């Protein structure tokens, strides 16, 4: 069986720590068994490794999250890349074509789809492993996994089974679904043995390939990538699950929690105070997470969440924190902090002048042995001031070393790259008519190839 973790999200529900490039699954606010900061994606991948399932697992994500995943999990993790952000049906369809045409997976193989950020115990993955047997025994086209409810919740969708006798693995046939009921409805559903829908399901690869063929879509990964923007942005639930009659559900009677809001996330944080600042003892139930270099002091304020990052500052009562996505629905700004495969950067300042010129200042960190790609820009110049560490740089095929205190000027159209000989930090000031990611014209990524450019020229 192959496992595919869907990694997406707009980054609004845990703003300001999350943004369009750093969604909630990448926030290092949990704690690993070794007592180190750990993100949700790092936690779930560690659990897959512990369950012996990582070698059969893939991550499906958009282009904007690839470097973040590589930064946190390493470059060895297999990633299936969406050309642009769509809904879950296009993402899963693209995944199916990758498994079939690139990875060579048999159409008879079972594929399990799961979210990238479940907060669960090890037995969760034992139940996922049961889905393959459930598919074979039941003969169903889809096998879902449902969480046995701890209480009547209005936050989750419900899977309602039929009254038929359970199968050998304890699976049940599915009668219908109910999206986020009110409390009274939820209580009635639980009396019918309804289960929380945790977003985990399995199917034979050939089942989905047949659906794609009926829609006239290609089964080749590269071909579907080219047509990706033509696919309807629709969820897998609406496009497939609700139209399928032969579905079973495998119950999971263990710990499961959706850490999708600030109040649920802070309940699982080992420390209620992260970063610079002070919280007085009478600030009961208050949680402070500060990524800024300036201290935040909280005095006598109870049951608050105070979160600060380069993207902004949030102050909310815990109970009201789920409203943030609605409050920010019209708020747009460029991400002010991003993790990349080589390190991370923080935006210090951004100004757009009346005459149209823009100036962007970043503080960039590159970890030892990593490099930024060999690239050039048509619409901006850059000035680098090395703050700490040592690095090699290449400018128009000419290589030399730099150290703390050195200044590097990169005019428009200049090919350039930097390799960290030690951990290196520098201030980058961009000046130009349009400071956008699309103006990064990449020539090559591998440093050995970059050095070869000197000889080719």
Secondary structure, 3 states (H helix, E strand, C coil): CEEEEEECCCCCCCCCCCCCCCCHHHCCCEECCCCCEECHHHHHHHHHHHCCCHHHEEEEEEHHHHHHHHHHHCCCCCEEEECCCCCHHHHHHHHHHHHHHCCCCCCCCEEEEEECCCEECCHHHHHHHHHHHHHHHHCCCEEEEEEECCCCCCCCCEEEECCCCCCCCCCEEEEEEECCCCHHHHHHHHHCCCEEEEEEEEEEHHHHHHHHHHCCCCCCHHHHHHCHHHCCCCCHHHHCHHHCCCEEEEEECCCEECCCCHHHHHHCCCCCEECCEEECCCCCCCEEEECCCCCEEECCCCCEEEEEECCEEEEEEHHHHHHHHHHCCCCCCCCCEEEECCEEEEEEEEEECCCCCEEEEEEEEECCCCEEEEEECCCEEEEEEEEECEEEEEECCEEEEEECCCEEEECCCCCEEEEECCCEEEEEEEEECCCCHHHCEEEECCHHHHHHHHHHC
